[in-house]
Amino acid sequence: MALVPCAPMRTSEFNYALPDQLIARYPTPERRGSRLLELGPELVDRRFEDLPALLRAGDLLVFNDTRVIPARLRGRKESGGRVEVLIERVESDASALAHIRASKSPKPGSKLLIDDVAVLVTGRDGELFSLEFAVPVLPLLDRLGEVPLPPYLERAAEASDSERYQTVYARDPGAVAAPTAGLHFDEAMLEETRELGVRHAWVTLHVGAGTFQALRQENVDENRLHSERVQVEQSVCDAVQETRAAGGRVIAVGTTSVRALECASAGGELQPFRGETDLFILPGYRFRSVDAMLTNFHLPQSSLLMLVASFAGTERVLNAYQHAVQEKYRFFSYGDAMFLTPDGNL
């Protein structure tokens, strides 16, 4: 009997209806003030401050310690037209890759002016422009840059975003989007988990602006993700191995921590890693280093929603999202969180 080929996975399979008013355009007054949806054997509505009740002594929380840079710059062309520059990646002391919004895209060899600083456009690769700055990039961003809020917030960055669109444990500058599951933790919550006997480990994945881009091809396999820089140290590998050997769980805080750990596990077991990843995790993927996940609610038809569905089952996750909509949870970067395991067993 002839085998019937499997139909390609479709992007539209990961769609859901979201009322606009459920998009969280501002954070809660307190970091731990969000809600938490527990996706275990059944759905349980909780508060984020209930997280310790879902943890056990011997578990390991893995955080992404990337720091969001004030990556949005406003300036003009030499001809006078306005431009908006969104740094995607700082390549060296005075060079960067960036998205540029302008009435007409600048050509290689043209010059931009950011305040009084000259910026030379040296090339273009797809959507990204190569830029050379007359001064070091990071100090310039600290002086003139704005917090690169996600486009779906539909508002300009405010002073409070400099603190709230940043985790309390952010250390390594380089991200242009926050690892948002970590935004719920305050110092007291970190200490509370330690007092339970939960260990902490830190990976670094510098989140790019591509995390907000919709997948453009209906056939999921035809989509490609922008690469992101990852660093996983030997100490993390040791902590994961020790945790599992003692019967504890490795709990990734956010999809970026998942991606970092799984990228470093690509050879079959977790190994130190420093480099680039364009890992695209889809249903059918076998997770090697993550036992549970804490994550926010993600955009419809996004690669991040597909990652979560890969981890806990597409039908199960979409049913949880439907519940979250019905119960008026807050969605996306400044929104509420989920705690989930692959099989529902907590």
C-alpha positions as CSV (number, residue, x, y, z in Angstrom):
1,M,0.0,0.0,0.0
2,A,1.4,3.4,-1.0
3,L,2.2,5.8,1.9
4,V,0.2,9.0,1.9
5,P,2.6,11.9,2.4
6,C,2.0,14.0,5.5
7,A,0.4,17.4,4.7
8,P,2.8,20.3,5.5
9,M,2.3,22.1,8.8
10,R,0.4,25.4,8.2
11,T,1.1,28.7,10.0
12,S,-2.7,29.2,10.3
13,E,-2.9,26.2,12.5
14,F,-1.4,28.3,15.3
15,N,-3.9,31.2,15.1
16,Y,-6.3,32.3,17.7
17,A,-8.7,35.3,18.1
18,L,-7.5,37.9,20.6
19,P,-9.6,41.0,21.4
20,D,-7.4,44.1,21.2
21,Q,-8.2,45.1,24.8
22,L,-6.4,42.1,26.1
23,I,-3.0,43.3,24.8
24,A,-1.2,44.6,27.9
25,R,0.2,48.0,26.8
26,Y,1.5,48.7,30.2
27,P,3.0,46.5,33.0
28,T,1.2,45.8,36.3
29,P,2.1,48.2,39.1
30,E,4.2,45.5,40.7
31,R,6.3,42.9,38.8
32,R,4.7,40.0,40.6
33,G,1.2,41.5,40.2
34,S,0.5,39.4,37.0
35,R,-1.7,36.4,36.8
36,L,-0.3,32.9,36.2
37,L,-2.1,30.2,34.3
38,E,-1.0,26.7,35.4
39,L,-1.2,24.2,32.5
40,G,-0.9,20.9,34.4
41,P,-3.4,18.0,34.4
42,E,-6.0,20.7,34.2
43,L,-6.0,24.5,33.9
44,V,-5.7,26.4,37.2
45,D,-6.0,30.2,37.4
46,R,-3.3,31.6,39.8
47,R,-1.4,34.7,40.6
48,F,2.3,35.0,39.7
49,E,3.1,35.2,43.4
50,D,1.8,31.6,43.6
51,L,4.8,30.4,41.6
52,P,6.7,29.0,44.6
53,A,3.8,26.5,45.1
54,L,4.6,25.0,41.7
55,L,8.3,24.6,42.5
56,R,10.1,21.9,44.5
57,A,13.4,21.8,46.4
58,G,16.0,20.5,43.9
59,D,14.5,22.2,40.9
60,L,16.7,24.5,38.7
61,L,15.4,27.8,37.3
62,V,17.3,28.8,34.1
63,F,17.1,32.6,33.4
64,N,18.3,34.6,30.4
65,D,20.5,37.4,31.7
66,T,20.6,39.5,28.5
67,R,20.1,43.2,28.9
68,V,17.9,45.3,26.6
69,I,19.8,48.2,25.0
70,P,18.0,51.5,24.2
71,A,18.2,50.4,20.5
72,R,15.9,53.0,18.8
73,L,17.5,56.1,17.4
74,R,15.9,59.0,15.5
75,G,17.8,61.1,13.0
76,R,17.9,62.3,9.4
77,K,19.6,61.7,6.1
78,E,22.1,64.2,4.8
79,S,19.3,65.2,2.4
80,G,17.1,66.1,5.4
81,G,14.6,63.3,5.4
82,R,13.8,61.7,8.7
83,V,14.9,58.2,9.6
84,E,14.4,55.8,12.4
85,V,17.1,53.3,13.2
86,L,16.4,50.2,15.2
87,I,19.7,48.5,16.1
88,E,19.4,44.7,15.7
89,R,22.9,43.8,16.8
90,V,26.0,45.7,17.9
91,E,28.8,44.1,15.8
92,S,31.8,45.9,17.2
93,D,32.7,49.1,19.1
94,A,31.5,51.3,16.3
95,S,29.5,49.1,13.9
96,A,26.0,47.6,14.0
97,L,23.3,45.9,12.0
98,A,20.0,47.8,12.0
99,H,16.5,48.1,10.6
100,I,15.9,51.5,9.0
101,R,12.6,53.2,8.5
102,A,12.6,56.1,6.0
103,S,10.5,57.4,3.1
104,K,13.2,55.9,0.9
105,S,15.7,53.3,2.0
106,P,19.3,54.7,2.1
107,K,21.8,53.2,-0.3
108,P,25.3,51.9,0.7
109,G,27.7,54.8,0.9
110,S,25.1,57.3,2.1
111,K,25.3,59.0,5.4
112,L,22.9,59.5,8.3
113,L,23.0,62.0,11.1
114,I,22.0,61.0,14.6
115,D,22.0,64.2,16.5
116,D,25.5,65.4,15.7
117,V,27.0,61.9,15.0
118,A,27.7,60.7,11.5
119,V,26.6,57.2,10.6
120,L,27.8,55.6,7.3
121,V,25.6,53.0,5.6
122,T,28.2,50.4,4.4
123,G,25.9,47.7,3.0
124,R,22.6,45.8,3.1
125,D,21.6,42.2,3.6
126,G,17.9,41.7,3.2
127,E,16.1,43.8,5.8
128,L,19.3,44.7,7.7
129,F,21.7,47.6,7.0
130,S,25.3,47.6,8.0
131,L,26.2,50.8,9.8
132,E,29.5,52.4,10.8
133,F,29.3,55.0,13.6
134,A,31.8,57.9,14.1
135,V,31.6,57.1,17.9
136,P,31.2,54.0,20.0
137,V,27.7,52.6,19.6
138,L,26.7,51.6,23.2
139,P,27.5,55.0,24.8
140,L,25.6,56.7,21.9
141,L,22.6,54.5,22.6
142,D,22.8,55.3,26.3
143,R,22.8,59.0,25.5
144,L,20.3,59.2,22.7
145,G,18.5,55.8,22.3
146,E,15.0,54.9,23.3
147,V,13.6,51.6,24.7
148,P,12.6,49.5,21.7
149,L,9.1,48.6,22.8
150,P,7.3,46.0,20.7
151,P,5.3,47.5,17.8
152,Y,2.0,46.0,19.0
153,L,2.1,48.2,22.1
154,E,1.3,51.1,19.7
155,R,2.8,53.8,21.9
156,A,6.1,55.6,22.5
157,A,8.5,54.5,25.2
158,E,8.0,56.3,28.5
159,A,10.5,56.9,31.3
160,S,9.1,54.0,33.4
161,D,9.8,51.5,30.5
162,S,13.6,51.9,31.0
163,E,13.1,49.9,34.2
164,R,10.1,47.8,33.6
165,Y,11.1,46.5,30.1
166,Q,14.2,45.0,31.7
167,T,14.6,42.1,34.1
168,V,15.9,42.8,37.6
169,Y,18.8,40.4,36.8
170,A,19.8,41.8,33.4
171,R,23.6,41.8,33.0
172,D,24.9,41.4,29.5
173,P,23.8,44.2,27.1
174,G,22.8,43.2,23.6
175,A,19.1,42.4,23.3
176,V,16.6,44.6,21.5
177,A,13.6,42.8,23.0
178,A,13.2,41.7,26.6
179,P,13.0,38.0,27.7
180,T,9.5,38.8,29.0
181,A,8.8,35.8,31.2
182,G,11.6,37.2,33.5
183,L,9.9,40.5,33.8
184,H,7.6,39.1,36.5
185,F,10.4,38.4,39.0
186,D,11.4,40.9,41.6
187,E,14.4,40.4,44.0
188,A,12.1,39.1,46.7
189,M,10.7,36.4,44.4
190,L,14.2,35.4,43.4
191,E,15.1,35.1,47.1
192,E,11.9,33.2,47.9
193,T,12.7,30.5,45.3
194,R,16.2,30.2,46.7
195,E,14.9,29.7,50.2
196,L,12.8,26.8,48.8
197,G,15.9,25.0,47.7
198,V,15.5,26.0,44.1
199,R,18.8,26.6,42.3
200,H,19.4,29.3,39.7
201,A,21.4,29.3,36.5
202,W,22.0,31.9,33.8
203,V,22.3,31.6,30.0
204,T,22.5,34.5,27.6
205,L,20.5,34.9,24.4
206,H,20.5,38.4,22.9
207,V,16.9,38.6,21.6
208,G,16.5,40.3,18.2
209,A,13.7,42.3,16.7
210,G,12.8,39.4,14.5
211,T,11.0,37.9,17.5
212,F,8.1,40.2,16.7
213,Q,8.0,39.5,13.0
214,A,5.1,37.4,11.8
215,L,5.9,34.2,9.8
216,R,5.2,35.1,6.2
217,Q,4.9,31.7,4.6
218,E,1.8,29.5,5.2
219,N,3.9,26.4,4.9
220,V,5.7,26.5,8.2
221,D,8.8,24.8,6.9
222,E,9.4,27.6,4.4
223,N,9.9,30.1,7.1
224,R,13.4,31.0,8.5
225,L,14.3,32.8,11.7
226,H,16.9,35.4,12.2
227,S,19.9,34.1,14.1
228,E,20.6,35.2,17.7
229,R,23.7,35.1,19.8
230,V,23.8,32.5,22.5
231,Q,26.1,31.8,25.4
232,V,25.8,28.7,27.6
233,E,28.6,28.2,30.1
234,Q,30.0,24.9,31.6
235,S,28.5,25.9,35.0
236,V,25.0,25.7,33.4
237,C,25.7,22.3,31.9
238,D,26.9,21.1,35.3
239,A,23.8,22.5,37.1
240,V,21.5,20.8,34.6
241,Q,23.2,17.5,34.9
242,E,23.3,17.6,38.7
243,T,19.6,18.7,38.9
244,R,18.4,15.8,36.8
245,A,20.7,13.3,38.5
246,A,19.1,14.2,41.8
247,G,15.6,13.9,40.4
248,G,14.9,17.7,40.1
249,R,13.4,19.5,37.1
250,V,15.1,22.0,34.8
251,I,12.6,24.9,34.4
252,A,13.3,27.4,31.7
253,V,12.2,30.9,32.4
254,G,11.0,32.0,28.9
255,T,11.2,30.7,25.4
256,T,14.7,32.3,25.0
257,S,16.1,30.2,27.8
258,V,14.5,27.2,26.2
259,R,16.1,28.1,22.8
260,A,19.5,28.6,24.4
261,L,19.5,25.3,26.2
262,E,18.2,23.3,23.3
263,C,20.7,25.0,20.9
264,A,23.5,23.9,23.3
265,S,22.0,20.4,23.3
266,A,21.9,19.9,19.5
267,G,24.7,17.3,19.7
268,G,22.5,15.0,21.9
269,E,23.6,16.3,25.3
270,L,24.0,19.7,26.8
271,Q,27.5,21.2,26.1
272,P,29.0,24.7,26.6
273,F,28.1,26.8,23.6
274,R,29.0,30.3,22.3
275,G,27.8,31.3,18.9
276,E,24.8,31.8,16.7
277,T,21.5,29.9,16.6
278,D,18.6,30.0,14.1
279,L,17.0,27.0,15.8
280,F,13.3,26.8,14.8
281,I,11.5,24.5,17.3
282,L,8.3,23.0,15.8
283,P,5.9,20.3,16.9
284,G,7.7,16.9,16.7
285,Y,10.9,18.4,18.1
286,R,12.4,16.3,21.0
287,F,13.4,18.4,23.9
288,R,16.6,17.4,25.5
289,S,17.3,19.8,28.4
290,V,14.0,21.3,29.6
291,D,11.4,19.7,31.9
292,A,9.1,22.6,32.5
293,M,8.6,26.2,31.3
294,L,7.5,29.6,32.5
295,T,6.4,31.8,29.6
296,N,4.1,34.7,28.6
297,F,1.3,34.5,26.1
298,H,2.6,34.9,22.5
299,L,1.4,36.4,19.2
300,P,-0.8,34.3,17.0
301,Q,1.0,32.4,14.2
302,S,4.4,33.2,15.8
303,S,7.5,31.1,16.1
304,L,7.3,31.5,19.9
305,L,3.8,30.1,20.0
306,M,5.0,27.2,17.9
307,L,7.8,26.5,20.4
308,V,5.4,26.4,23.3
309,A,3.0,24.2,21.3
310,S,6.0,21.9,20.6
311,F,6.7,21.6,24.3
312,A,3.2,21.0,25.6
313,G,1.1,19.9,22.6
314,T,-0.6,22.2,20.1
315,E,-4.2,21.3,21.0
316,R,-3.5,21.6,24.7
317,V,-1.8,25.0,24.4
318,L,-4.4,26.5,22.1
319,N,-7.1,25.3,24.5
320,A,-5.2,27.1,27.3
321,Y,-5.1,30.3,25.2
322,Q,-8.8,30.1,24.5
323,H,-9.3,29.8,28.3
324,A,-7.0,32.8,28.9
325,V,-9.0,34.9,26.4
326,Q,-12.3,33.9,28.1
327,E,-10.8,34.7,31.5
328,K,-9.4,38.0,30.2
329,Y,-5.7,37.4,30.9
330,R,-3.4,40.1,29.7
331,F,-1.3,39.1,26.6
332,F,2.2,39.6,25.2
333,S,5.3,41.3,26.6
334,Y,3.8,43.2,29.6
335,G,1.1,40.5,30.0
336,D,0.5,37.5,32.2
337,A,2.3,34.2,32.4
338,M,1.9,30.4,32.0
339,F,3.6,27.5,33.8
340,L,3.5,24.4,31.8
341,T,5.0,20.9,31.5
342,P,5.1,18.6,28.5
343,D,2.8,15.9,29.9
344,G,0.7,17.9,32.5
345,N,2.4,16.3,35.5
346,L,3.7,18.8,37.9
